[in-house]
């Protein structure tokens, strides 16, 4: 299974979202950046993600784990709807982006527990970096988010070159 993921698609997702994340972080340094740019980049990423899945779906045939899919949907709904409804909406673009990072990294941690440890460690590292930066070094937030994107890109290279 590892060889099939390495050969046909696993690293593409990490590279795609890592580069999108770096682009969003770079745009975050610009004061006049509007959140619609982030939404547009995310939408492009979602479309390309589905294109990758469609193109490479014929190479790796596996049953969809409905329980895992239900966990992912529940985490997304809680992270983007329930928690902000109770705790309040993010007060800035930076805090909204940090919330998005934490929700997505929660998915990575669960994926790592469910499937493979490298996703667990990617999720833990990026979560720790994000939380530490937002609490202790908020002026370096955009630099740390660029580093988080680079972590995803590096993970893609790890999957592509190291998995046998």
Contact map, one row per residue, 1 for C-alpha under 8 A:
11111000000000000000000000000000000000000000000000000000000000000000000000000000000000000000000000000000000000000000000000000000000000000000000000000000000000000000
11111100000000000000000000000000000000000000000000000000000000000000000000000000000000000000000000000000000000000000000000000000000000000000000000000000000000000011
11111110000000000000000000000000000000000000000000000000000000000000000000000000000000000000000000000000000000000000000000000000000000000000000000000000000000000011
11111111000000000000000000000000000000000000000000000000001100000000000000000000000000000000000000000000000000000000000000000000000000000000000000000000000000000000
11111111111000000000000000000000000000000000000000000000000100000000000000000000000000000000000000000000000000000000000000000000000000000000000000000000000000000000
01111111111000000000000000000000000000000000000000000000000000000000000000000000000000000000000000000000000000000000000000000000000000000000000000000000000000110011
00111111110000000000000000000000000000000000000000000000000000000000000000000000000000000000000000000000000000000000000000000000000000000000000000000000000000010000
00011111110000000000000000000000000000000000000000000001001100000000000000000000000000000000000000000000000000000000000000000000000000000000000000000000000000000000
00001111111110000000000000000000000000000000000000011001000000000000000000000000000000000000000000000000000000000000000000000000000000000000000000000000000000000000
00001111111111000000000000000000000000000000000000000000000000000000000000000000000000000000000000000000000000000000000000000000000000000000000000000000000100110000
00001100111111100000000000000000000000000000000000000000000000000000000000000000000000000000000000000000000000000000000000000000000000000000000000000000001110110000
00000000111111110000000000000000000000000000000000010000000000000000000000000000000000000000000000000000000000000000000000000000000000000000000000000000000100000000
00000000111111111000000000000000000000000000000010010000000000000000000000000000000000000000000000000000000000000000000000000000000000000000000000000000000100000000
00000000011111111100000000000000000000000000000000000000000000000000000000000000000000000000000000000000000000000000000000000000000000000000000000000001101100000000
00000000001111111110000000000000000000000000000000000000000000000000000000000000000000000000000000000000000000000000000000000000000000000000000000000001110100000000
00000000000111111111000000000000000000000000100010000000000000000000000000000000000000000000000000000000000000000000000000000000000000000000000000000000100000000000
00000000000011111111100000000000000000000000100000000000000000000000000000000000000000000000000000000000000000000000000000000000000000000000000000001001100000000000
00000000000001111111110000000000000000000000000000000000000000000000000000000000000000000000000000000000000000000000000000000000000000000000000000011111100000000000
00000000000000111111111000000000000000000000000000000000000000000000000000000000000000000000000000000000000000000000000000000000000000000000000000001100100000000000
00000000000000011111111100000000000000001100100000000000000000000000000000000000000000000000000000000000000000000000000000000000000000000000000000001000000000000000
00000000000000001111111110000000000000000000000000000000000000000000000000000000000000000000000000000000000000000000000000000000000000000000000011011000000000000000
00000000000000000111111111000000000000000000000000000000000000000000000000000000000000000000000000000000000000000000000000000000000000000000000011111100000000000000
00000000000000000011111111100000000000000000000000000000000000000000000000000000000000000000000000000000000000000000000000000000000000000000000001000000000000000000
00000000000000000001111111110000000001001000000000000000000000000000000000000000000000000000000000000000000000000000000000000000000000000000000000000000000000000000
00000000000000000000111111111000000000000000000000000000000000000000000000000000000000000000000000000000000000000000000000000000000000000000011011000000000000000000
00000000000000000000011111111100000000000000000000000000000000000000000000000000000000000000000000000000000000000000000000000000000000000000010001000000000000000000
00000000000000000000001111111100100000000000000000000000000000000000000000000000000000000000000000000000000000000000000000000000000000000000000000000000000000000000
00000000000000000000000111111110100000000000000000000000000000000000000000000000000000000000010000000000000000000000000000000000000000000000010000000000000000000000
00000000000000000000000011111110000000000000000000000000000000000000000000000000000000000000000000000000000000000000000000000000000000000000010000000000000000000000
00000000000000000000000001111111100000000000000000000000000000000000000000000000000000000000000000000000000000000000000000000000000000000000000000000000000000000000
00000000000000000000000000011111100000000000000000000000000000000000000000000000000000000000000000000000000000000000000000000000000000000000000000000000000000000000
00000000000000000000000000000111110000000000000000000000000000000000000000000000000000000000000000000000000000000000000000000000000000000000000000000000000000000000
00000000000000000000000000110111111010000000000000000000000000000000000000000000000000000000000000000000000000000000000000000000000000000000000000000000000000000000
00000000000000000000000000000001111111000000000000000000000000000000000000000000000000000000000000000000000000000000000000000000000000000000000000000000000000000000
00000000000000000000000000000000111111100000000000000000000000000000000000000000000000000000100000000000000000000000000000000000000000000000000000000000000000000000
00000000000000000000000000000000011111110000000000000000000000000000000000000000000000000000000000000000000000000000000000000000000000000000000000000000000000000000
00000000000000000000000000000000111111111000000000000000000000000000000000000000000000000000000000000000000000000000000000000000000000000000000000000000000000000000
00000000000000000000000100000000011111111100000000000000000000000000000000000000000000000000000000000000000000000000000000000000000000000000000000000000000000000000
00000000000000000000000000000000001111111110000000000000000000000000000000000000000000000000000000000000000000000000000000000000000000000000000000000000000000000000
00000000000000000000000000000000000111111111000000000000000000000000000000000000000000000000000000000000000000000000000000000000000000000000000000000000000000000000
00000000000000000001000100000000000011111111100000000000000000000000000000000000000000000000000000000000000000000000000000000000000000000000000000000000000000000000
00000000000000000001000000000000000001111111110000000000000000000000000000000000000000000000000000000000000000000000000000000000000000000000000000000000000000000000
00000000000000000000000000000000000000111111111000000000000000000000000000000000000000000000000000000000000000000000000000000000000000000000000000000000000000000000
00000000000000000000000000000000000000011111111100000000000000000000000000000000000000000000000000000000000000000000000000000000000000000000000000000000000000000000
00000000000000011001000000000000000000001111111110000000000000000000000000000000000000000000000000000000000000000000000000000000000000000000000000000000000000000000
00000000000000000000000000000000000000000111111111000000000000000000000000000000000000000000000000000000000000000000000000000000000000000000000000000000000000000000
00000000000000000000000000000000000000000011111111100000000000000000000000000000000000000000000000000000000000000000000000000000000000000000000000000000000000000000
00000000000000000000000000000000000000000001111111110000000000000000000000000000000000000000000000000000000000000000000000000000000000000000000000000000000000000000
00000000000010010000000000000000000000000000111111111000000000000000000000000000000000000000000000000000000000000000000000000000000000000000000000000000000000000000
00000000000000000000000000000000000000000000011111111100000000000000000000000000000000000000000000000000000000000000000000000000000000000000000000000000000000000000
00000000000000000000000000000000000000000000001111111110000000000000000000000000000000000000000000000000000000000000000000000000000000000000000000000000000000000000
00000000100110000000000000000000000000000000000111111111100000000000000000000000000000000000000000000000000000000000000000000000000000000000000000000000000000000000
00000000100000000000000000000000000000000000000011111111100000000000000000000000000000000000000000000000000000000000000000000000000000000000000000000000000000000000
00000000000000000000000000000000000000000000000001111111110000000000000000000000000000000000000000000000000000000000000000000000000000000000000000000000000000000000
00000000000000000000000000000000000000000000000000111111110000000000000000000000000000000000000000000000000000000000000000000000000000000000000000000000000000000000
00000001100000000000000000000000000000000000000000011111111100000000000000000000000000000000000000000000000000000000000000000000000000000000000000000000000000000000
00000000000000000000000000000000000000000000000000011111111110000000000000000000000000000000000000000000000000000000000000000000000000000000000000000000000000000000
00000000000000000000000000000000000000000000000000000111111110000000000000000000000000000000000000000000000000000000000000000000000000000000000000000000000000000000
00010001000000000000000000000000000000000000000000000001111110000000000000000000000000000000000000000000000000000000000000000000000000000000000000000000000000000000
00011001000000000000000000000000000000000000000000000001111111000000000000000000000000000000000000000000000000000000000000000000000000000000000000000000000000000000
00000000000000000000000000000000000000000000000000000000111111100000000000000000000000000000000000000000000000000000000000000000000000000000000000000000000000000000
00000000000000000000000000000000000000000000000000000000000111110000000000000000000000000000000000000000000000000000000000000000000000000000000000000000000000000000
00000000000000000000000000000000000000000000000000000000000011111000000000000000000000000000000000000000000000000000000000000000000000000000000000000000000000000000
00000000000000000000000000000000000000000000000000000000000001111100100000000000000000000000000000000000000000000000000000000000000000000000000000000000000000000000
00000000000000000000000000000000000000000000000000000000000000111111100000000000000000000000000000000000000000000000000000000000000000000000000000000000000000000000
00000000000000000000000000000000000000000000000000000000000000011111110000000000000000000000000000000000000000000000000000000000000000000000000000000000000000000000
00000000000000000000000000000000000000000000000000000000000000001111111000000000000000000000000000000000000000000000000000000000000000000000000000000000000000000000
00000000000000000000000000000000000000000000000000000000000000001111111100000000000000000000000000000000000000000100000000000000000000000000000000000000000000000000
00000000000000000000000000000000000000000000000000000000000000011111111110000000000000000000000000000000000000000000000000000000000000000000000000000000000000000000
00000000000000000000000000000000000000000000000000000000000000000111111111000000000000000000000000000000000000000000000000000000000000000000000000000000000000000000
00000000000000000000000000000000000000000000000000000000000000000011111111100000000000000000000000000000000000000000000000000000000000000000000000000000000000000000
00000000000000000000000000000000000000000000000000000000000000000001111111110000000000000000000000000000001000000000000000000000000000000000000000000000000000000000
00000000000000000000000000000000000000000000000000000000000000000000111111111000000000000000000000000000000000000000000000000000000000000000000000000000000000000000
00000000000000000000000000000000000000000000000000000000000000000000011111111100000000000000000000000000000000000000000000000000000000000000000000000000000000000000
00000000000000000000000000000000000000000000000000000000000000000000001111111110000000000000000000000010011000000000000000000000000000000000000000000000000000000000
00000000000000000000000000000000000000000000000000000000000000000000000111111111100000000000000000000010000000000000000000000000000000000000000000000000000000000000
00000000000000000000000000000000000000000000000000000000000000000000000011111111110000000000000000000000000000000000000000000000000000000000000000000000000000000000
00000000000000000000000000000000000000000000000000000000000000000000000001111111111000000000000000000000000000000000000000000000000000000000000000000000000000000000
00000000000000000000000000000000000000000000000000000000000000000000000000111111111100000000000000100010000000000000000000000000000000000000000000000000000000000000
00000000000000000000000000000000000000000000000000000000000000000000000000011111111100000000000000010010000000000000000000000000000000000000000000000000000000000000
00000000000000000000000000000000000000000000000000000000000000000000000000011111111110000000000000000000000000000000000000000000000000000000000000000000000000000000
00000000000000000000000000000000000000000000000000000000000000000000000000001111111111000000000000000000000000000000000000000000000000000000000000000000000000000000
00000000000000000000000000000000000000000000000000000000000000000000000000000111111111110000000000000000000000000000000000000000000000000000000000000000000000000000
00000000000000000000000000000000000000000000000000000000000000000000000000000011111111111100000000000000000000000000000000000000000000000000000000000000000000000000
00000000000000000000000000000000000000000000000000000000000000000000000000000000111111111000000000000000000000000000000000000000000000000000000000000000000000000000
00000000000000000000000000000000000000000000000000000000000000000000000000000000011111110000000000000000000000000000000000000000000000000000000000000000000000000000
00000000000000000000000000000000000000000000000000000000000000000000000000000000001111111000000000000000000000000000000000000000000000000000000000000000000000000000
00000000000000000000000000000000000000000000000000000000000000000000000000000000001111111100000000000000000000000000000000000000000000000000000000000000000000000000
00000000000000000000000000000000000000000000000000000000000000000000000000000000000110111110000100000000000000000000000000000000000000000000000000000000000000000000
00000000000000000000000000000000000000000000000000000000000000000000000000000000000100011111101100100000000000000000000000000000000000000000000000000000000000000000
00000000000000000000000000000000000000000000000000000000000000000000000000000000000000001111101100000000000000000000000000000000000000000000000000000000000000000000
00000000000000000000000000000000000000000000000000000000000000000000000000000000000000000111111100000000000000000000000000000000000000000000000000000000000000000000
00000000000000000000000000000000001000000000000000000000000000000000000000000000000000000111111110000000000000000000000000000000000000000000000000000000000000000000
00000000000000000000000000010000000000000000000000000000000000000000000000000000000000000001111111000000000000000000000000000000000000000000100000000000000000000000
00000000000000000000000000000000000000000000000000000000000000000000000000000000000000000111111111100000000000000000000000000000000000000000000000000000000000000000
00000000000000000000000000000000000000000000000000000000000000000000000000000000000000001111111111110000000000000000000000000000000000000000000000000000000000000000
00000000000000000000000000000000000000000000000000000000000000000000000000000000000000000000111111111000000000000000000000000000000000000000000000000000000000000000
00000000000000000000000000000000000000000000000000000000000000000000000000000000000000000000011111111100000000000000000000000000010001000000000000000000000000000000
00000000000000000000000000000000000000000000000000000000000000000000000000000010000000000100001111111110000000000000000000000000000000000000000000000000000000000000
00000000000000000000000000000000000000000000000000000000000000000000000000000001000000000000000111111111000000000000000000000000000000000000000000000000000000000000
00000000000000000000000000000000000000000000000000000000000000000000000000000000000000000000000011111111100000000000000000000010010000000000000000000000000000000000
00000000000000000000000000000000000000000000000000000000000000000000000000000000000000000000000001111111110000000000000000000010010000000000000000000000000000000000
00000000000000000000000000000000000000000000000000000000000000000000000000110011000000000000000000111111111000000000000000000000000000000000000000000000000000000000
00000000000000000000000000000000000000000000000000000000000000000000000000000000000000000000000000011111111100000000000000000000000000000000000000000000000000000000
00000000000000000000000000000000000000000000000000000000000000000000000000000000000000000000000000001111111110000000000001110110000000000000000000000000000000000000
00000000000000000000000000000000000000000000000000000000000000000000000000100000000000000000000000000111111111000000000000100000000000000000000000000000000000000000
00000000000000000000000000000000000000000000000000000000000000000000000100100000000000000000000000000011111111100000000000100000000000000000000000000000000000000000
00000000000000000000000000000000000000000000000000000000000000000000000000000000000000000000000000000001111111110000001101100000000000000000000000000000000000000000
00000000000000000000000000000000000000000000000000000000000000000000000000000000000000000000000000000000111111111000001111110000000000000000000000000000000000000000
00000000000000000000000000000000000000000000000000000000000000000000000000000000000000000000000000000000011111111100000100000000000000000000000000000000000000000000
00000000000000000000000000000000000000000000000000000000000000000000000000000000000000000000000000000000001111111111001100000000000000000000000000000000000000000000
00000000000000000000000000000000000000000000000000000000000000000000000000000000000000000000000000000000000111111111111110000000000000000000000000000000000000000000
00000000000000000000000000000000000000000000000000000000000000000000000000000000000000000000000000000000000011111111100100000000000000000000000000000000000000000000
00000000000000000000000000000000000000000000000000000000000000000001000000000000000000000000000000000000000001111111000000000000000000000000000000000000000000000000
00000000000000000000000000000000000000000000000000000000000000000000000000000000000000000000000000000000000000111111100000000000000000000000000000000000000000000000
00000000000000000000000000000000000000000000000000000000000000000000000000000000000000000000000000000000000000111111111100000000000000000000000000000000000000000000
00000000000000000000000000000000000000000000000000000000000000000000000000000000000000000000000000000000000000011011111110000000000000000000000000000000000000000000
00000000000000000000000000000000000000000000000000000000000000000000000000000000000000000000000000000000000000010001111111000000000000000000000000000000000000000000
00000000000000000000000000000000000000000000000000000000000000000000000000000000000000000000000000000000000110110001111111100000000000000000000000000000000000000000
00000000000000000000000000000000000000000000000000000000000000000000000000000000000000000000000000000000000111111001111111110000000000000000000000000000000000000000
00000000000000000000000000000000000000000000000000000000000000000000000000000000000000000000000000000000000010010000111111111000000000000000000000000000000000000000
00000000000000000000000000000000000000000000000000000000000000000000000000000000000000000000000000000000100110000000011111111100000000000000000000000011001000000000
00000000000000000000000000000000000000000000000000000000000000000000000000000000000000000000000000000000111110000000001111111110000000000000000000000000000000000000
00000000000000000000000000000000000000000000000000000000000000000000000000000000000000000000000000000000100010000000000111111111000000000000000000000000000000000000
00000000000000000000000000000000000000000000000000000000000000000000000000000000000000000000000000000000000000000000000011111111100000000000000000000000000000000000
00000000000000000000000000000000000000000000000000000000000000000000000000000000000000000000000000000000100000000000000001111111110000000000000000010010000000000000
00000000000000000000000000000000000000000000000000000000000000000000000000000000000000000000000000001100100000000000000000111111111000000000000000000000000000000000
00000000000000000000000000000000000000000000000000000000000000000000000000000000000000000000000000000000000000000000000000011111111100000000000000000000000000000000
00000000000000000000000000000000000000000000000000000000000000000000000000000000000000000000000000000000000000000000000000001111111110000000000100010000000000000000
00000000000000000000000000000000000000000000000000000000000000000000000000000000000000000000000001001100000000000000000000000111111111000000100110000000000000000000
00000000000000000000000000000000000000000000000000000000000000000000000000000000000000000000000000000000000000000000000000000011111111100000000000000000000000000000
00000000000000000000000000000000000000000000000000000000000000000000000000000000000000000000000000000000000000000000000000000001111111111000000000000000000000000000
00000000000000000000000000000000000000000000000000000000000000000000000000000000000000000000000000000000000000000000000000000000111111111101100100000000000000000000
00000000000000000000000000000000000000000000000000000000000000000000000000000000000000000000000001000000000000000000000000000000011111111100100000000000000000000000
00000000000000000000000000000000000000000000000000000000000000000000000000000000000000000000000000000000000000000000000000000000001111111100000000000000000000000000
00000000000000000000000000000000000000000000000000000000000000000000000000000000000000000000000000000000000000000000000000000000000111111100000000000000000000000000
00000000000000000000000000000000000000000000000000000000000000000000000000000000000000000000000000000000000000000000000000000000000111111111100000000000000000000000
00000000000000000000000000000000000000000000000000000000000000000000000000000000000000000000000000000000000000000000000000000000000011111111100000000000000000000000
00000000000000000000000000000000000000000000000000000000000000000000000000000000000000000000000000000000000000000000000000000000000000001111110000000000000000000000
00000000000000000000000000000000000000000000000000000000000000000000000000000000000000000000000000000000000000000000000000000000000010001111111100000000000000000000
00000000000000000000000000000000000000000000000000000000000000000000000000000000000000000000010000000000000000000000000000000000010011001111111110000000000000000000
00000000000000000000000011011000000000000000000000000000000000000000000000000000000000000000000000000000000000000000000000000000000000000011111111000000000000000000
00000000000000000000000010000000000000000000000000000000000000000000000000000000000000000000000000000000000000000000000000000000000000000001111111100000000000000000
00000000000000000000000000000000000000000000000000000000000000000000000000000000000000000000000000000000000000000000000000000000110010000001111111110000000000000000
00000000000000000000110010000000000000000000000000000000000000000000000000000000000000000000000000000000000000000000000000000000010000000000111111111000000000000000
00000000000000000000111011000000000000000000000000000000000000000000000000000000000000000000000000000000000000000000000000000000000000000000011111111100000000000000
00000000000000000000010000000000000000000000000000000000000000000000000000000000000000000000000000000000000000000000000000000000000000000000001111111110000000000000
00000000000000000100110000000000000000000000000000000000000000000000000000000000000000000000000000000000000000000000000000000100100000000000000111111111000000000000
00000000000000001111110000000000000000000000000000000000000000000000000000000000000000000000000000000000000000000000000000000000000000000000000011111111100000000000
00000000000000000110010000000000000000000000000000000000000000000000000000000000000000000000000000000000000000000000000000000000000000000000000001111111110000000000
00000000000000000100000000000000000000000000000000000000000000000000000000000000000000000000000000000000000000000000000001000100000000000000000000111111111000000000
00000000000001101100000000000000000000000000000000000000000000000000000000000000000000000000000000000000000000000000000001000000000000000000000000011111111100000000
00000000000001111110000000000000000000000000000000000000000000000000000000000000000000000000000000000000000000000000000000000000000000000000000000001111111110000000
00000000000000100000000000000000000000000000000000000000000000000000000000000000000000000000000000000000000000000000000000000000000000000000000000000111111111000000
00000000001001000000000000000000000000000000000000000000000000000000000000000000000000000000000000000000000000000000000001000000000000000000000000000011111111100000
00000000011111100000000000000000000000000000000000000000000000000000000000000000000000000000000000000000000000000000000000000000000000000000000000000001111111110000
00000000001000000000000000000000000000000000000000000000000000000000000000000000000000000000000000000000000000000000000000000000000000000000000000000000111111111100
00000000000000000000000000000000000000000000000000000000000000000000000000000000000000000000000000000000000000000000000000000000000000000000000000000000011111111110
00000100011000000000000000000000000000000000000000000000000000000000000000000000000000000000000000000000000000000000000000000000000000000000000000000000001111111110
00000110011000000000000000000000000000000000000000000000000000000000000000000000000000000000000000000000000000000000000000000000000000000000000000000000000111111110
00000000000000000000000000000000000000000000000000000000000000000000000000000000000000000000000000000000000000000000000000000000000000000000000000000000000011111110
00000000000000000000000000000000000000000000000000000000000000000000000000000000000000000000000000000000000000000000000000000000000000000000000000000000000011111111
01100100000000000000000000000000000000000000000000000000000000000000000000000000000000000000000000000000000000000000000000000000000000000000000000000000000001111111
01100100000000000000000000000000000000000000000000000000000000000000000000000000000000000000000000000000000000000000000000000000000000000000000000000000000000000111
